[in-house]
Amino acid sequence: LQLRQVTLSGDGEPTLAPDFAGAVQAIVRVRAMGEFPFFKMVLITNATGLDRPQVREGLKQFTKSDEIWVKLDGGSQTFLNQVNKPDVSLEKLLANILSLARQRQVIIQSLFAATDGEEPPFEEIKDYAQRLKELKNNGAQIPLVQIYSATRPMSRAECGHLPLKALSHIAQTVRSVAGLKAEVF
């Protein structure tokens, strides 16, 4: 076995941890000790805490080799409220993503599920792609958008897996509207 990366993720938003900066610093110390080949850090975040001072301090420790994957699961507040009921507004999520992505590359990771067996409305997919285009046009560095669906039972019984064809259509919409590289996972 070889240590290749340390991912900050889990049951809950990692950027809301009381000592986020301290956790990042501990990982950086282990990496600096040189007992392991270089490994990267990966933060998987829903963007709600990216504006916290402690998070901004912790992210200064990330190198260009480290990655930040930011969740964005829709293009309108109404859709986000239906899908995952965020504690913050879409505007704040987009502002947090833009602020960070102007400084360094971020990978956008987006989950789309079938609701009661139905695909997300096409208008919502266009809104989502438009939000990505706005981020890019405002200076966000987004090398990749990852599109995926539910692979295990979700907390909401009416939500389920989208077929590959639907996910591919979403990725194509992102490519054509936002001009970003999009892959299906």
C-alpha positions as CSV (number, residue, x, y, z in Angstrom):
1,L,0.0,0.0,0.0
2,Q,1.1,3.5,-0.7
3,L,-0.2,6.8,0.7
4,R,-1.2,8.8,-2.4
5,Q,-3.7,11.4,-1.0
6,V,-5.5,12.6,2.1
7,T,-9.1,13.6,1.5
8,L,-10.9,16.0,3.8
9,S,-14.5,14.9,3.5
10,G,-17.1,12.8,5.4
11,D,-20.4,12.9,7.1
12,G,-20.8,16.6,7.3
13,E,-19.1,19.6,5.8
14,P,-15.3,19.6,6.5
15,T,-15.0,23.4,6.3
16,L,-17.3,23.7,9.3
17,A,-14.9,21.8,11.5
18,P,-14.0,24.0,14.5
19,D,-10.2,23.6,13.8
20,F,-10.1,23.2,10.0
21,A,-6.9,25.2,9.7
22,G,-5.3,23.0,12.4
23,A,-6.3,19.8,10.6
24,V,-4.8,21.0,7.4
25,Q,-1.6,22.1,9.2
26,A,-1.3,18.6,10.7
27,I,-1.5,17.0,7.3
28,V,1.0,19.5,5.9
29,R,3.4,18.6,8.8
30,V,3.1,14.9,8.0
31,R,3.8,15.6,4.4
32,A,6.8,17.8,5.2
33,M,8.4,15.1,7.4
34,G,9.2,13.2,4.2
35,E,8.4,9.7,5.6
36,F,6.0,9.1,2.7
37,P,6.4,9.9,-1.0
38,F,4.7,13.2,-1.8
39,F,0.9,12.9,-1.4
40,K,-1.7,15.4,-2.3
41,M,-4.6,16.8,-0.2
42,V,-8.1,16.8,-1.6
43,L,-10.9,18.9,-0.1
44,I,-14.4,17.9,-1.0
45,T,-16.7,20.7,0.0
46,N,-20.3,22.0,-0.5
47,A,-18.9,25.5,-0.5
48,T,-20.9,26.7,2.5
49,G,-17.8,27.4,4.7
50,L,-15.3,28.6,2.1
51,D,-15.7,32.2,3.3
52,R,-14.8,31.4,6.9
53,P,-11.5,33.0,8.0
54,Q,-10.2,29.7,9.4
55,V,-10.9,27.9,6.1
56,R,-9.2,30.6,4.1
57,E,-6.2,30.3,6.4
58,G,-6.1,26.5,6.0
59,L,-6.5,26.7,2.2
60,K,-3.3,28.8,2.0
61,Q,-1.5,25.6,3.0
62,F,-2.7,23.8,-0.2
63,T,-0.1,23.5,-3.0
64,K,-0.9,23.6,-6.7
65,S,-0.8,19.8,-6.6
66,D,-3.6,19.6,-4.1
67,E,-7.2,19.7,-5.2
68,I,-10.4,21.2,-4.2
69,W,-13.6,19.6,-5.3
70,V,-16.6,21.9,-4.9
71,K,-20.2,20.6,-4.9
72,L,-22.8,22.4,-7.1
73,D,-25.9,20.4,-7.5
74,G,-28.2,22.8,-9.4
75,G,-28.6,26.2,-11.1
76,S,-31.6,27.6,-9.2
77,Q,-32.5,28.1,-5.6
78,T,-35.8,26.3,-6.1
79,F,-34.0,23.2,-7.5
80,L,-31.4,23.2,-4.8
81,N,-34.1,23.5,-2.1
82,Q,-35.8,20.4,-3.6
83,V,-32.7,18.4,-4.0
84,N,-30.5,19.0,-0.9
85,K,-32.0,21.9,1.1
86,P,-28.8,23.9,1.6
87,D,-28.3,26.1,4.7
88,V,-27.2,29.0,2.5
89,S,-28.4,30.6,-0.6
90,L,-27.3,29.7,-4.1
91,E,-25.9,33.2,-4.4
92,K,-23.6,32.7,-1.4
93,L,-22.5,29.3,-2.8
94,L,-21.6,30.8,-6.1
95,A,-19.8,33.8,-4.5
96,N,-17.8,31.4,-2.3
97,I,-16.9,29.2,-5.3
98,L,-15.9,32.3,-7.4
99,S,-13.8,33.8,-4.7
100,L,-11.8,30.6,-4.3
101,A,-11.7,29.7,-8.0
102,R,-10.3,33.1,-8.9
103,Q,-7.2,32.2,-6.8
104,R,-6.8,28.5,-7.7
105,Q,-8.4,25.8,-9.8
106,V,-11.4,24.0,-8.4
107,I,-13.1,20.9,-9.8
108,I,-16.9,21.2,-9.8
109,Q,-18.7,18.0,-8.7
110,S,-22.4,17.8,-9.3
111,L,-24.9,15.1,-8.3
112,F,-28.1,14.8,-10.3
113,A,-30.8,12.3,-9.3
114,A,-34.0,11.1,-10.7
115,T,-36.9,12.4,-8.6
116,D,-39.9,10.1,-8.6
117,G,-38.4,8.4,-11.6
118,E,-38.1,11.7,-13.6
119,E,-35.0,13.4,-14.9
120,P,-34.3,16.9,-13.8
121,P,-36.1,19.5,-15.9
122,F,-34.2,20.6,-19.0
123,E,-34.6,24.3,-17.9
124,E,-32.8,23.4,-14.6
125,I,-30.0,21.8,-16.5
126,K,-29.7,24.9,-18.7
127,D,-29.7,27.1,-15.5
128,Y,-27.0,25.0,-14.0
129,A,-24.8,25.2,-17.1
130,Q,-25.5,29.0,-17.2
131,R,-24.2,29.3,-13.6
132,L,-21.0,27.5,-14.6
133,K,-20.6,29.8,-17.6
134,E,-21.0,32.8,-15.3
135,L,-18.4,31.5,-12.9
136,K,-16.0,30.9,-15.8
137,N,-16.7,34.3,-17.4
138,N,-16.0,36.0,-14.0
139,G,-12.6,34.4,-13.7
140,A,-13.2,31.0,-12.1
141,Q,-10.6,28.4,-12.9
142,I,-12.6,25.2,-13.5
143,P,-10.6,22.5,-15.3
144,L,-13.3,19.9,-14.9
145,V,-16.9,19.4,-14.1
146,Q,-17.8,15.9,-12.8
147,I,-21.4,14.8,-13.4
148,Y,-22.6,11.8,-11.4
149,S,-25.8,10.4,-9.9
150,A,-26.9,8.6,-6.8
151,T,-25.2,5.2,-6.5
152,R,-26.6,4.3,-3.1
153,P,-29.9,4.9,-1.4
154,M,-30.4,8.6,-0.7
155,S,-32.0,10.1,2.4
156,R,-35.0,11.0,0.3
157,A,-36.8,7.8,-0.9
158,E,-38.1,9.6,-4.1
159,C,-34.6,10.2,-5.3
160,G,-32.8,7.6,-7.3
161,H,-30.1,6.9,-10.0
162,L,-30.2,8.7,-13.3
163,P,-29.3,6.6,-16.4
164,L,-26.0,7.2,-18.2
165,K,-27.8,8.7,-21.2
166,A,-29.3,11.5,-19.0
167,L,-26.0,12.1,-17.3
168,S,-24.3,12.3,-20.7
169,H,-26.9,14.9,-21.8
170,I,-26.2,17.0,-18.7
171,A,-22.4,16.9,-19.5
172,Q,-23.0,17.8,-23.1
173,T,-25.1,20.8,-22.0
174,V,-22.3,21.9,-19.7
175,R,-19.8,21.6,-22.6
176,S,-22.0,23.5,-25.1
177,V,-23.3,26.2,-22.8
178,A,-20.4,26.8,-20.4
179,G,-17.5,25.7,-22.6
180,L,-16.1,23.6,-19.8
181,K,-14.7,20.1,-19.8
182,A,-17.4,17.8,-18.3
183,E,-17.1,14.1,-17.6
184,V,-19.7,11.6,-16.3
185,F,-18.8,9.4,-13.3
